[in-house]
Amino acid sequence: HFFALLCQFLLLYFRKMSASTTALETYEAATLSAFDSRGELKSWKISRRRPRENDVFIRIHFCGICHSDLHNIRCEWPFTHHFPMTPGHEITGLVEEVGAKVTKFKR
């Protein structure tokens, strides 16, 4: 259930964050997203905020979808689900940017 709680937190965090971010501080990211509980993934672009001083920007090359993602897409967990939903939390990629206050990652 940790993953479910993490998803809820991130969703609320990003919604709050996007409400206070201007267009100049964002970029578009290509995703595969579910638009309902049938689980069909479709190409979609989302707006993301630019990295800040405590952030690490990773260009994602590959992303896995596990059983937790499938349960989430199918609305099989006892919390409110929001669509569109972009599943996948197991990633590989390259660090492209590191904020000024980041100490454990390098470009």
Secondary structure as UniProt FT lines:
FT   HELIX           2..19
FT   HELIX           23..25
FT   STRAND          26..34
FT   TURN            37..38
FT   STRAND          41..49
FT   TURN            53..54
FT   STRAND          56..64
FT   HELIX           67..73
FT   TURN            74..75
FT   STRAND          90..98
FT   TURN            100..101
//
